[in-house]
Amino acid sequence: MITRQRLAAGVCALLAALTAGIAFPTGAVADETAEQAAPKVELVLDVSGSMRARDIDGGSRMSAAKQAFNEVLDATPEEVQLGIRTLGANYRGNDRKTGCKDTAQLYPVGTLNRTEAKTAVATLTPTGWTPIGPALLKAAGDLDGGNGTRRIVLISDGEDTCQPLDPCEVAREIAAKGIGLTIDTLGLVPDAKTRDQLSCIADATGGTYTSVQHKEELTDRVGQLVKRAADPVVTPVAVEGATACTSAPTLKSGLYTDREEFGQHRYYRVDVKPGQELRASASVAADREVNPDYGVLLRAVTVHGREIVRGEAAGNGRTDVISTGLRYPKAKSDDENAPAETVCLQVSNSFSAASGVKTTPGMPVELTVDVVDGPDQASDVASFGLGRGWWLLGALVLTGFLAGVLWGWVSRLRIAVWRTN
């Protein structure tokens, strides 16, 4: 019995040691997240006359919005700078030109005083027009500056009434500036036209659209979006690719954003030293209606145009994001002073616009560049698709082998003792 207890203790100790080695590998990398500015959120509320409608849980749309705002203000994280902007809240007349200028900042973006913000919201009364486009332009200005997360949350119950300033085009223009601003939209009991417009606004900036039918849905969704702004994110750096490799910007490791027109080629340069590996990926978002059958091509070429390696992806009939990537390891050199090789990354697309769809600004492009040391160690290579999983597999095999040997030795000892007795 004592022998079996010692054996069990030994096996448990071995397993604990191996588990500790797996849980705390010596090559762990420290968190290098750069400190960013405080996240900013502006809630943009439609206060047009249609918000009087009483079709949300027996109450008016305006009442549901006020309740949601009060609860969200109570739950807003301390680190989030929050502001409130209205549209259609002040002008009651019939002059379209004046009504389409009716947007105002109800509470400035900054450190939140919950009492003041709630008091300001309580004064709102459904009034006028629905100038969504002008309100988005002003909201983008309210959030200007800083490198932290910036988010607009638009709550509306109707289609914009201030055409031809198309709010979807406004959202694309905001995205084209490369300032990393996201617009999320919520539709209160929306019809088909409102749903399509709000979805388009959200898609243009990488945001989300949600249809809301009940008070709790509105409160929960707005709260989620405000809290999401507090989550750490990597903001892409705006860059403008060139039409030729010779004039392309030189990029270092990082995340970049650009705009690419339909069927266009964009070039970027990356310096790769001997013994390093270039890893790159490109994503193109079809943020408007496109014809079916399209693709994205990412090529690594020399400055003279010779192809080194490529990655490509194709799609069929969906308005979505399509991505591809490549890897290029550069061999080591015996010459310690060997110069870096300039590699040109070419991003191309075969999208075509559907009939009547504007082609400007170009579609959003997100480019990831990572230049790392070459894969000298086995841990850097995805061997048979296991990658770093080889460490765990080896530990489990070793544990099973040692446990089997020990168990066999104890069994033989017990048989020997039994025969002796």
ZINORJO-V560976 format. One record per pair of residues at least 24 apart in sequence whose ideal C-beta (glycine too) atoms are under 10 Angstrom apart, sorted by the first residue. I is the first residue (numbers start at 1). J is the second residue. If there is no record, write none. Layout:
i->I j->J
i->I j->J
This chain:
i->3 j->409
i->3 j->410
i->3 j->413
i->3 j->414
i->3 j->417
i->4 j->407
i->4 j->410
i->4 j->414
i->6 j->406
i->6 j->410
i->7 j->403
i->7 j->406
i->7 j->407
i->7 j->409
i->7 j->410
i->7 j->413
i->8 j->406
i->8 j->410
i->10 j->402
i->10 j->403
i->10 j->406
i->11 j->399
i->11 j->402
i->11 j->403
i->11 j->406
i->11 j->407
i->14 j->398
i->14 j->399
i->14 j->402
i->14 j->403
i->14 j->406
i->15 j->395
i->15 j->396
i->15 j->399
i->15 j->402
i->15 j->403
i->17 j->395
i->17 j->399
i->18 j->391
i->18 j->392
i->18 j->394
i->18 j->395
i->18 j->396
i->18 j->398
i->18 j->399
i->18 j->402
i->19 j->395
i->19 j->399
i->21 j->391
i->21 j->395
i->22 j->388
i->22 j->391
i->22 j->392
i->22 j->395
i->22 j->396
i->25 j->379
i->25 j->388
i->25 j->391
i->27 j->377
i->27 j->379
i->27 j->388
i->31 j->232
i->33 j->232
i->33 j->233
i->33 j->234
i->34 j->147
i->34 j->232
i->34 j->234
i->34 j->235
i->35 j->147
i->35 j->148
i->35 j->232
i->36 j->146
i->36 j->147
i->36 j->148
i->36 j->149
i->36 j->232
i->36 j->233
i->36 j->234
i->36 j->235
i->37 j->81
i->37 j->145
i->37 j->146
i->37 j->147
i->37 j->148
i->37 j->149
i->37 j->150
i->37 j->235
i->38 j->78
i->38 j->79
i->38 j->80
i->38 j->81
i->38 j->110
i->38 j->111
i->38 j->146
i->38 j->148
i->38 j->149
i->38 j->229
i->38 j->230
i->39 j->77
i->39 j->79
i->39 j->80
i->39 j->81
i->39 j->82
i->39 j->146
i->39 j->148
i->39 j->149
i->39 j->150
i->39 j->151
i->39 j->226
i->39 j->227
i->39 j->228
i->39 j->229
i->39 j->230
i->39 j->231
i->39 j->232
i->39 j->233
i->40 j->80
i->40 j->81
i->40 j->82
i->40 j->83
i->40 j->109
i->40 j->110
i->40 j->142
i->40 j->143
i->40 j->144
i->40 j->145
i->40 j->146
i->40 j->148
i->40 j->149
i->40 j->150
i->40 j->151
i->40 j->152
i->40 j->181
i->40 j->229
i->41 j->72
i->41 j->76
i->41 j->77
i->41 j->80
i->41 j->81
i->41 j->82
i->41 j->83
i->41 j->84
i->41 j->109
i->41 j->112
i->41 j->143
i->41 j->149
i->41 j->150
i->41 j->151
i->41 j->152
i->41 j->153
i->41 j->182
i->41 j->184
i->41 j->222
i->41 j->225
i->41 j->226
i->41 j->227
i->41 j->228
i->41 j->229
i->41 j->230
i->42 j->81
i->42 j->82
i->42 j->83
i->42 j->84
i->42 j->85
i->42 j->105
i->42 j->107
i->42 j->108
i->42 j->109
i->42 j->135
i->42 j->138
i->42 j->139
i->42 j->140
i->42 j->142
i->42 j->143
i->42 j->150
i->42 j->151
i->42 j->152
i->42 j->153
i->42 j->154
i->42 j->181
i->42 j->183
i->43 j->68
i->43 j->69
i->43 j->72
i->43 j->73
i->43 j->82
i->43 j->83
i->43 j->84
i->43 j->85
i->43 j->86
i->43 j->106
i->43 j->107
i->43 j->117
i->43 j->121
i->43 j->139
i->43 j->151
i->43 j->152
i->43 j->153
i->43 j->154
i->43 j->155
i->43 j->222
i->43 j->225
i->43 j->226
i->44 j->83
i->44 j->84
i->44 j->85
i->44 j->86
i->44 j->87
i->44 j->103
i->44 j->105
i->44 j->106
i->44 j->132
i->44 j->135
i->44 j->136
i->44 j->138
i->44 j->139
i->44 j->142
i->44 j->152
i->44 j->153
i->44 j->154
i->44 j->155
i->44 j->156
i->44 j->183
i->44 j->185
i->45 j->69
i->45 j->84
i->45 j->85
i->45 j->86
i->45 j->87
i->45 j->88
i->45 j->89
i->45 j->106
i->45 j->121
i->45 j->124
i->45 j->135
i->45 j->153
i->45 j->154
i->45 j->155
i->45 j->156
i->46 j->86
i->46 j->87
i->46 j->88
i->46 j->89
i->46 j->126
i->46 j->129
i->46 j->130
i->46 j->131
i->46 j->132
i->46 j->135
i->46 j->154
i->46 j->155
i->46 j->156
i->46 j->157
i->46 j->158
i->46 j->160
i->46 j->186
i->46 j->187
i->46 j->188
i->47 j->86
i->47 j->87
i->47 j->88
i->47 j->89
i->47 j->90
i->47 j->102
i->47 j->103
i->47 j->104
i->47 j->106
i->47 j->124
i->47 j->125
i->47 j->126
i->47 j->127
i->47 j->128
i->47 j->129
i->47 j->130
i->47 j->155
i->47 j->156
i->48 j->86
i->48 j->87
i->48 j->88
i->48 j->89
i->48 j->99
i->48 j->102
i->48 j->126
i->48 j->127
i->48 j->128
i->48 j->129
i->48 j->130
i->48 j->131
i->48 j->132
i->48 j->156
i->48 j->157
i->48 j->158
i->48 j->161
i->49 j->88
i->49 j->92
i->49 j->125
i->49 j->126
i->49 j->127
i->49 j->128
i->49 j->129
i->49 j->130
i->49 j->158
i->50 j->88
i->50 j->126
i->50 j->130
i->50 j->156
i->50 j->157
i->50 j->158
i->50 j->159
i->50 j->161
i->50 j->188
i->50 j->189
i->51 j->88
i->51 j->89
i->51 j->124
i->51 j->125
i->51 j->126
i->51 j->127
i->51 j->130
i->51 j->155
i->51 j->156
i->51 j->157
i->51 j->158
i->51 j->188
i->52 j->125
i->52 j->126
i->52 j->127
i->52 j->157
i->53 j->126
i->53 j->157
i->53 j->158
i->53 j->188
i->53 j->189
i->55 j->157
i->55 j->188
i->55 j->189
i->55 j->213
i->56 j->157
i->56 j->188
i->56 j->189
i->56 j->212
i->56 j->213
i->56 j->214
i->56 j->215
i->56 j->217
i->56 j->218
i->57 j->213
i->57 j->214
i->57 j->215
i->57 j->216
i->57 j->217
i->57 j->218
i->58 j->215
i->59 j->215
i->60 j->126
i->61 j->126
i->61 j->155
i->61 j->156
i->61 j->157
i->61 j->158
i->61 j->188
i->61 j->189
i->61 j->212
i->61 j->218
i->62 j->124
i->62 j->125
i->62 j->126
i->62 j->157
i->62 j->188
i->63 j->215
i->64 j->155
i->64 j->157
i->64 j->188
i->64 j->189
i->64 j->212
i->64 j->213
i->64 j->214
i->64 j->215
i->64 j->216
i->64 j->217
i->64 j->218
i->64 j->219
i->65 j->121
i->65 j->124
i->65 j->126
i->65 j->155
i->65 j->156
i->65 j->157
i->65 j->186
i->65 j->188
i->65 j->212
i->65 j->215
i->65 j->218
i->65 j->219
i->65 j->222
i->66 j->118
i->66 j->121
i->66 j->122
i->66 j->124
i->67 j->121
i->67 j->215
i->67 j->216
i->67 j->218
i->67 j->219
i->68 j->121
i->68 j->155
i->68 j->186
i->68 j->212
i->68 j->215
i->68 j->216
i->68 j->217
i->68 j->218
i->68 j->219
i->68 j->220
i->68 j->221
i->68 j->222
i->68 j->223
i->69 j->117
i->69 j->118
i->69 j->120
i->69 j->121
i->69 j->122
i->69 j->124
i->69 j->155
i->69 j->218
i->69 j->219
i->69 j->222
i->70 j->114
i->70 j->117
i->70 j->118
i->70 j->121
i->70 j->122
i->70 j->219
i->71 j->215
i->71 j->216
i->71 j->218
i->71 j->219
i->71 j->220
i->71 j->222
i->71 j->223
i->72 j->117
i->72 j->153
i->72 j->218
i->72 j->219
i->72 j->220
i->72 j->221
i->72 j->222
i->72 j->223
i->72 j->224
i->72 j->225
i->72 j->226
i->72 j->227
i->73 j->107
i->73 j->112
i->73 j->113
i->73 j->114
i->73 j->115
i->73 j->116
i->73 j->117
i->73 j->118
i->73 j->121
i->73 j->222
i->73 j->223
i->73 j->226
i->74 j->114
i->74 j->118
i->74 j->223
i->75 j->114
i->75 j->219
i->75 j->222
i->75 j->223
i->75 j->226
i->75 j->227
i->76 j->112
i->76 j->114
i->76 j->117
i->76 j->223
i->76 j->226
i->76 j->227
i->76 j->229
i->76 j->230
i->77 j->112
i->77 j->226
i->77 j->227
i->77 j->229
i->77 j->230
i->77 j->231
i->78 j->111
i->78 j->112
i->78 j->230
i->79 j->111
i->79 j->148
i->79 j->229
i->79 j->230
i->80 j->109
i->80 j->111
i->80 j->112
i->80 j->148
i->80 j->149
i->80 j->151
i->80 j->226
i->80 j->227
i->80 j->228
i->80 j->229
i->80 j->230
i->81 j->108
i->81 j->109
i->81 j->110
i->81 j->111
i->81 j->112
i->81 j->143
i->81 j->146
i->81 j->148
i->81 j->150
i->81 j->229
i->82 j->107
i->82 j->108
i->82 j->109
i->82 j->110
i->82 j->111
i->82 j->112
i->82 j->114
i->82 j->117
i->82 j->151
i->82 j->153
i->82 j->226
i->82 j->229
i->83 j->107
i->83 j->108
i->83 j->109
i->83 j->110
i->83 j->112
i->83 j->117
i->83 j->139
i->83 j->142
i->83 j->143
i->83 j->152
i->84 j->108
i->84 j->109
i->84 j->117
i->84 j->120
i->84 j->121
i->84 j->124
i->84 j->142
i->84 j->153
i->85 j->109
i->85 j->135
i->85 j->136
i->85 j->138
i->85 j->139
i->85 j->142
i->85 j->152
i->85 j->154
i->86 j->120
i->86 j->121
i->86 j->124
i->86 j->127
i->86 j->135
i->87 j->128
i->87 j->129
i->87 j->130
i->87 j->131
i->87 j->132
i->87 j->133
i->87 j->134
i->87 j->135
i->87 j->136
i->87 j->138
i->87 j->139
i->87 j->154
i->87 j->156
i->87 j->160
i->87 j->162
i->88 j->126
i->88 j->127
i->88 j->128
i->88 j->129
i->88 j->130
i->88 j->131
i->88 j->132
i->88 j->135
i->88 j->156
i->88 j->158
i->88 j->161
i->88 j->162
i->89 j->123
i->89 j->124
i->89 j->125
i->89 j->126
i->89 j->127
i->89 j->128
i->89 j->129
i->90 j->125
i->90 j->127
i->90 j->128
i->91 j->127
i->91 j->128
i->91 j->129
i->91 j->131
i->92 j->125
i->92 j->127
i->92 j->128
i->92 j->129
i->93 j->127
i->93 j->128
i->93 j->129
i->94 j->128
i->94 j->129
i->95 j->129
i->96 j->129
i->96 j->131
i->96 j->161
i->96 j->162
i->97 j->162
i->98 j->128
i->98 j->129
i->99 j->127
i->99 j->128
i->99 j->129
i->99 j->130
i->99 j->131
i->99 j->161
i->99 j->162
i->100 j->128
i->100 j->129
i->100 j->130
i->100 j->131
i->100 j->132
i->100 j->133
i->100 j->134
i->100 j->135
i->100 j->160
i->100 j->161
i->100 j->162
i->100 j->163
i->100 j->165
i->101 j->129
i->101 j->131
i->101 j->134
i->101 j->138
i->101 j->162
i->102 j->127
i->102 j->128
i->102 j->129
i->102 j->130
i->102 j->131
i->102 j->134
i->102 j->135
i->102 j->162
i->103 j->129
i->103 j->131
i->103 j->132
i->103 j->133
i->103 j->134
i->103 j->135
i->103 j->136
i->103 j->137
i->103 j->138
i->103 j->139
i->103 j->162
i->104 j->135
i->104 j->138
i->105 j->138
i->105 j->139
i->105 j->141
i->105 j->142
i->108 j->142
i->109 j->139
i->109 j->142
i->109 j->143
i->109 j->144
i->109 j->145
i->109 j->150
i->126 j->157
i->128 j->161
i->129 j->158
i->129 j->160
i->129 j->161
i->129 j->162
i->130 j->156
i->130 j->157
i->130 j->158
i->130 j->159
i->130 j->160
i->130 j->161
i->130 j->162
i->130 j->167
i->130 j->194
i->131 j->160
i->131 j->161
i->131 j->162
i->131 j->165
i->131 j->167
i->132 j->156
i->132 j->158
i->132 j->159
i->132 j->160
i->132 j->161
i->132 j->162
i->132 j->165
i->132 j->166
i->132 j->167
i->132 j->168
i->132 j->170
i->132 j->171
i->132 j->185
i->132 j->197
i->132 j->198
i->132 j->201
i->133 j->160
i->133 j->162
i->133 j->163
i->133 j->164
i->133 j->165
i->133 j->166
i->133 j->167
i->133 j->168
i->133 j->169
i->133 j->170
i->133 j->171
i->133 j->173
i->133 j->201
i->134 j->160
i->134 j->162
i->134 j->165
i->134 j->167
i->134 j->170
i->135 j->160
i->135 j->162
i->135 j->167
i->135 j->170
i->136 j->160
i->136 j->165
i->136 j->167
i->136 j->168
i->136 j->170
i->136 j->171
i->136 j->173
i->136 j->174
i->136 j->181
i->136 j->183
i->136 j->201
i->136 j->205
i->137 j->165
i->137 j->167
i->137 j->170
i->137 j->171
i->137 j->173
i->137 j->174
i->139 j->174
i->139 j->181
i->139 j->183
i->140 j->170
i->140 j->171
i->140 j->173
i->140 j->174
i->140 j->177
i->140 j->179
i->140 j->181
i->140 j->183
i->140 j->205
i->143 j->174
i->143 j->179
i->143 j->181
i->144 j->177
i->144 j->179
i->144 j->181
i->145 j->179
i->146 j->179
i->146 j->235
i->147 j->179
i->147 j->180
i->147 j->235
i->147 j->237
i->148 j->180
i->148 j->229
i->148 j->230
i->148 j->232
i->148 j->233
i->148 j->235
i->149 j->180
i->149 j->181
i->149 j->182
i->149 j->228
i->149 j->229
i->149 j->230
i->149 j->231
i->149 j->232
i->149 j->233
i->149 j->235
i->150 j->179
i->150 j->180
i->150 j->181
i->150 j->182
i->150 j->183
i->150 j->229
i->150 j->235
i->151 j->180
i->151 j->181
i->151 j->182
i->151 j->183
i->151 j->184
i->151 j->205
i->151 j->207
i->151 j->225
i->151 j->226
i->151 j->228
i->151 j->229
i->152 j->181
i->152 j->182
i->152 j->183
i->152 j->184
i->152 j->185
i->152 j->201
i->152 j->202
i->152 j->205
i->152 j->207
i->152 j->225
i->153 j->182
i->153 j->183
i->153 j->184
i->153 j->185
i->153 j->186
i->153 j->207
i->153 j->208
i->153 j->221
i->153 j->222
i->153 j->224
i->153 j->225
i->153 j->226
i->153 j->228
i->153 j->229
i->154 j->183
i->154 j->184
i->154 j->185
i->154 j->186
i->154 j->187
i->154 j->198
i->154 j->201
i->154 j->202
i->154 j->207
i->154 j->209
i->155 j->184
i->155 j->185
i->155 j->186
i->155 j->187
i->155 j->188
i->155 j->198
i->155 j->210
i->155 j->212
i->155 j->218
i->155 j->221
i->155 j->222
i->156 j->185
i->156 j->186
i->156 j->187
i->156 j->188
i->156 j->190
i->156 j->194
i->156 j->197
i->156 j->198
i->156 j->201
i->157 j->186
i->157 j->187
i->157 j->188
i->157 j->189
i->157 j->190
i->157 j->191
i->157 j->194
i->157 j->212
i->158 j->187
i->158 j->188
i->158 j->189
i->158 j->190
i->158 j->191
i->158 j->193
i->158 j->194
i->158 j->197
i->158 j->198
i->159 j->187
i->159 j->190
i->159 j->191
i->159 j->192
i->159 j->193
i->159 j->194
i->159 j->195
i->159 j->196
i->159 j->197
i->159 j->198
i->160 j->193
i->160 j->194
i->160 j->197
i->160 j->198
i->160 j->201
i->166 j->197
i->166 j->200
i->166 j->201
i->166 j->358
i->167 j->197
i->167 j->198
i->167 j->200
i->167 j->201
i->167 j->204
i->168 j->196
i->168 j->197
i->168 j->198
i->168 j->199
i->168 j->200
i->168 j->201
i->168 j->202
i->168 j->203
i->168 j->204
i->168 j->287
i->168 j->288
i->168 j->358
i->169 j->200
i->169 j->201
i->169 j->204
i->169 j->288
i->169 j->358
i->169 j->360
i->169 j->361
i->170 j->201
i->170 j->204
i->171 j->197
i->171 j->200
i->171 j->201
i->171 j->202
i->171 j->203
i->171 j->204
i->171 j->205
i->171 j->207
i->171 j->287
i->172 j->200
i->172 j->201
i->172 j->203
i->172 j->204
i->172 j->205
i->172 j->259
i->172 j->287
i->172 j->288
i->172 j->358
i->172 j->360
i->172 j->361
i->172 j->362
i->172 j->363
i->172 j->364
i->173 j->204
i->173 j->360
i->173 j->361
i->174 j->201
i->174 j->204
i->174 j->205
i->175 j->203
i->175 j->204
i->175 j->205
i->175 j->206
i->175 j->207
i->175 j->257
i->175 j->259
i->175 j->285
i->175 j->287
i->175 j->361
i->175 j->363
i->175 j->364
i->176 j->204
i->176 j->205
i->176 j->238
i->176 j->257
i->176 j->258
i->176 j->259
i->176 j->360
i->176 j->361
i->176 j->362
i->176 j->363
i->176 j->364
i->177 j->238
i->177 j->257
i->177 j->259
i->177 j->361
i->178 j->235
i->178 j->236
i->178 j->237
i->178 j->238
i->178 j->239
i->178 j->240
i->178 j->256
i->178 j->257
i->178 j->258
i->178 j->259
i->178 j->364
i->179 j->235
i->179 j->236
i->179 j->238
i->179 j->257
i->180 j->205
i->180 j->206
i->180 j->233
i->180 j->234
i->180 j->235
i->180 j->236
i->180 j->237
i->180 j->238
i->180 j->257
i->181 j->205
i->181 j->206
i->181 j->207
i->181 j->235
i->182 j->206
i->182 j->207
i->182 j->208
i->182 j->225
i->182 j->228
i->182 j->229
i->182 j->233
i->183 j->207
i->183 j->208
i->183 j->209
i->184 j->208
i->184 j->209
i->184 j->210
i->184 j->221
i->184 j->222
i->184 j->224
i->184 j->225
i->184 j->226
i->184 j->228
i->184 j->229
i->185 j->209
i->185 j->210
i->185 j->211
i->186 j->210
i->186 j->211
i->186 j->212
i->186 j->217
i->186 j->218
i->186 j->221
i->186 j->222
i->186 j->225
i->187 j->211
i->187 j->212
i->187 j->213
i->188 j->212
i->188 j->213
i->188 j->217
i->188 j->218
i->189 j->213
i->189 j->214
i->200 j->287
i->200 j->288
i->200 j->289
i->200 j->319
i->202 j->287
i->203 j->285
i->203 j->286
i->203 j->287
i->203 j->288
i->203 j->319
i->203 j->320
i->203 j->321
i->203 j->364
i->204 j->285
i->204 j->287
i->204 j->288
i->204 j->361
i->204 j->363
i->204 j->364
i->205 j->285
i->205 j->287
i->205 j->364
i->206 j->257
i->206 j->285
i->206 j->287
i->206 j->321
i->206 j->364
i->206 j->366
i->234 j->368
i->236 j->364
i->236 j->365
i->236 j->366
i->236 j->367
i->236 j->368
i->237 j->367
i->239 j->266
i->239 j->268
i->239 j->365
i->239 j->367
i->240 j->266
i->240 j->268
i->241 j->265
i->241 j->266
i->241 j->267
i->241 j->268
i->241 j->269
i->241 j->345
i->241 j->346
i->241 j->347
i->241 j->365
i->241 j->367
i->242 j->266
i->242 j->267
i->242 j->268
i->242 j->269
i->242 j->344
i->243 j->267
i->244 j->305
i->244 j->344
i->244 j->346
i->245 j->269
i->245 j->301
i->245 j->302
i->245 j->303
i->245 j->304
i->245 j->305
i->245 j->342
i->245 j->343
i->245 j->344
i->245 j->345
i->245 j->346
i->246 j->303
i->246 j->344
i->248 j->303
i->248 j->342
i->248 j->344
i->248 j->345
i->248 j->346
i->250 j->342
i->251 j->280
i->251 j->345
i->251 j->367
i->251 j->369
i->251 j->371
i->252 j->369
i->252 j->370
i->252 j->371
i->253 j->278
i->253 j->279
i->253 j->280
i->253 j->368
i->253 j->369
i->253 j->370
i->253 j->371
i->253 j->372
i->254 j->367
i->254 j->368
i->254 j->369
i->254 j->370
i->254 j->371
i->255 j->281
i->255 j->366
i->255 j->367
i->255 j->368
i->255 j->369
i->255 j->370
i->256 j->282
i->256 j->365
i->256 j->366
i->256 j->367
i->256 j->368
i->256 j->369
i->257 j->283
i->257 j->364
i->257 j->365
i->257 j->366
i->257 j->367
i->258 j->282
i->258 j->284
i->258 j->347
i->258 j->362
i->258 j->363
i->258 j->364
i->258 j->365
i->258 j->366
i->258 j->367
i->259 j->284
i->259 j->360
i->259 j->361
i->259 j->362
i->259 j->363
i->259 j->364
i->259 j->365
i->260 j->284
i->260 j->296
i->260 j->347
i->260 j->348
i->260 j->349
i->260 j->351
i->260 j->361
i->260 j->362
i->260 j->363
i->260 j->364
i->260 j->365
i->261 j->349
i->261 j->351
i->261 j->353
i->261 j->359
i->261 j->360
i->261 j->361
i->261 j->362
i->261 j->363
i->262 j->286
i->262 j->290
i->262 j->291
i->262 j->294
i->262 j->349
i->262 j->350
i->262 j->351
i->262 j->352
i->262 j->353
i->262 j->357
i->262 j->359
i->262 j->360
i->262 j->362
i->262 j->363
i->263 j->294
i->263 j->348
i->263 j->349
i->263 j->350
i->263 j->351
i->263 j->352
i->263 j->353
i->263 j->359
i->264 j->347
i->264 j->348
i->264 j->349
i->264 j->351
i->264 j->359
i->264 j->362
i->264 j->363
i->264 j->365
i->265 j->297
i->265 j->299
i->265 j->346
i->265 j->347
i->265 j->348
i->265 j->349
i->266 j->345
i->266 j->346
i->266 j->347
i->266 j->348
i->266 j->349
i->266 j->362
i->266 j->365
i->266 j->367
i->267 j->299
i->267 j->301
i->267 j->344
i->267 j->345
i->267 j->346
i->267 j->347
i->267 j->348
i->268 j->343
i->268 j->344
i->268 j->345
i->268 j->346
i->268 j->347
i->268 j->367
i->268 j->369
i->269 j->303
i->269 j->342
i->269 j->343
i->269 j->344
i->269 j->345
i->270 j->300
i->270 j->328
i->270 j->340
i->270 j->341
i->270 j->342
i->270 j->343
i->270 j->344
i->270 j->345
i->270 j->369
i->270 j->370
i->270 j->371
i->271 j->339
i->271 j->340
i->271 j->341
i->271 j->342
i->271 j->343
i->271 j->371
i->272 j->300
i->272 j->308
i->272 j->328
i->272 j->329
i->272 j->330
i->272 j->340
i->272 j->341
i->272 j->342
i->272 j->343
i->272 j->371
i->272 j->374
i->273 j->330
i->273 j->332
i->273 j->333
i->273 j->338
i->273 j->339
i->273 j->340
i->273 j->341
i->273 j->371
i->273 j->373
i->273 j->374
i->274 j->330
i->274 j->331
i->274 j->332
i->274 j->333
i->274 j->334
i->274 j->335
i->274 j->336
i->274 j->338
i->274 j->339
i->274 j->340
i->274 j->341
i->274 j->374
i->275 j->329
i->275 j->330
i->275 j->331
i->275 j->332
i->275 j->333
i->275 j->338
i->275 j->373
i->275 j->374
i->275 j->376
i->276 j->328
i->276 j->329
i->276 j->330
i->276 j->332
i->276 j->340
i->276 j->341
i->276 j->371
i->276 j->372
i->276 j->373
i->276 j->374
i->277 j->327
i->277 j->328
i->277 j->329
i->277 j->330
i->277 j->370
i->277 j->371
i->277 j->372
i->277 j->373
i->277 j->374
i->277 j->375
i->277 j->380
i->278 j->308
i->278 j->309
i->278 j->326
i->278 j->327
i->278 j->328
i->278 j->329
i->278 j->330
i->278 j->341
i->278 j->343
i->278 j->345
i->278 j->369
i->278 j->370
i->278 j->371
i->278 j->372
i->279 j->325
i->279 j->326
i->279 j->327
i->279 j->328
i->279 j->329
i->279 j->368
i->279 j->369
i->279 j->370
i->279 j->371
i->279 j->372
i->280 j->309
i->280 j->311
i->280 j->324
i->280 j->325
i->280 j->326
i->280 j->327
i->280 j->328
i->280 j->343
i->280 j->345
i->280 j->347
i->280 j->367
i->280 j->368
i->280 j->369
i->280 j->370
i->280 j->371
i->281 j->311
i->281 j->323
i->281 j->324
i->281 j->325
i->281 j->326
i->281 j->327
i->281 j->366
i->281 j->367
i->281 j->368
i->281 j->369
i->281 j->370
i->282 j->311
i->282 j->313
i->282 j->322
i->282 j->323
i->282 j->324
i->282 j->325
i->282 j->326
i->282 j->345
i->282 j->346
i->282 j->347
i->282 j->348
i->282 j->349
i->282 j->365
i->282 j->366
i->282 j->367
i->282 j->368
i->282 j->369
i->283 j->313
i->283 j->321
i->283 j->322
i->283 j->323
i->283 j->324
i->283 j->325
i->283 j->347
i->283 j->364
i->283 j->365
i->283 j->366
i->283 j->367
i->283 j->368
i->284 j->313
i->284 j->315
i->284 j->320
i->284 j->321
i->284 j->322
i->284 j->323
i->284 j->324
i->284 j->347
i->284 j->348
i->284 j->349
i->284 j->351
i->284 j->362
i->284 j->363
i->284 j->364
i->284 j->365
i->284 j->366
i->284 j->367
i->285 j->319
i->285 j->320
i->285 j->321
i->285 j->322
i->285 j->323
i->285 j->363
i->285 j->364
i->285 j->365
i->285 j->366
i->286 j->315
i->286 j->318
i->286 j->319
i->286 j->320
i->286 j->321
i->286 j->322
i->286 j->349
i->286 j->351
i->286 j->353
i->286 j->363
i->286 j->364
i->287 j->319
i->287 j->320
i->287 j->321
i->287 j->361
i->287 j->362
i->287 j->363
i->287 j->364
i->288 j->319
i->288 j->351
i->288 j->353
i->288 j->354
i->288 j->357
i->288 j->358
i->288 j->359
i->288 j->363
i->289 j->319
i->289 j->353
i->289 j->354
i->289 j->355
i->289 j->356
i->289 j->357
i->290 j->315
i->290 j->317
i->290 j->318
i->290 j->319
i->290 j->320
i->290 j->349
i->290 j->351
i->290 j->352
i->290 j->353
i->290 j->354
i->290 j->357
i->290 j->363
i->291 j->317
i->291 j->350
i->291 j->351
i->291 j->352
i->291 j->353
i->291 j->354
i->291 j->355
i->291 j->357
i->292 j->316
i->292 j->317
i->292 j->318
i->292 j->352
i->292 j->354
i->293 j->317
i->293 j->350
i->293 j->351
i->293 j->352
i->294 j->318
i->294 j->320
i->294 j->322
i->294 j->349
i->294 j->350
i->294 j->351
i->294 j->352
i->295 j->322
i->295 j->324
i->295 j->348
i->295 j->349
i->295 j->350
i->295 j->351
i->296 j->321
i->296 j->322
i->296 j->323
i->296 j->324
i->296 j->347
i->296 j->348
i->296 j->349
i->296 j->350
i->296 j->351
i->296 j->365
i->297 j->324
i->297 j->346
i->297 j->347
i->297 j->348
i->297 j->349
i->297 j->350
i->298 j->323
i->298 j->324
i->298 j->325
i->298 j->326
i->298 j->345
i->298 j->346
i->298 j->347
i->298 j->348
i->298 j->367
i->299 j->326
i->299 j->343
i->299 j->344
i->299 j->345
i->299 j->346
i->299 j->347
i->299 j->348
i->300 j->326
i->300 j->327
i->300 j->328
i->300 j->343
i->300 j->344
i->300 j->345
i->300 j->346
i->301 j->343
i->301 j->344
i->301 j->345
i->301 j->346
i->302 j->341
i->302 j->342
i->302 j->343
i->302 j->344
i->303 j->341
i->303 j->342
i->303 j->343
i->303 j->344
i->304 j->344
i->305 j->344
i->305 j->346
i->307 j->346
i->308 j->341
i->308 j->343
i->308 j->344
i->309 j->343
i->310 j->346
i->312 j->348
i->312 j->350
i->314 j->350
i->315 j->350
i->315 j->351
i->319 j->354
i->321 j->363
i->321 j->364
i->321 j->366
i->322 j->349
i->322 j->351
i->323 j->366
i->323 j->368
i->325 j->368
i->327 j->370
i->327 j->372
i->327 j->375
i->328 j->371
i->329 j->372
i->329 j->373
i->329 j->374
i->329 j->375
i->330 j->371
i->330 j->374
i->331 j->374
i->332 j->374
i->332 j->376
i->340 j->371
i->343 j->371
i->345 j->369
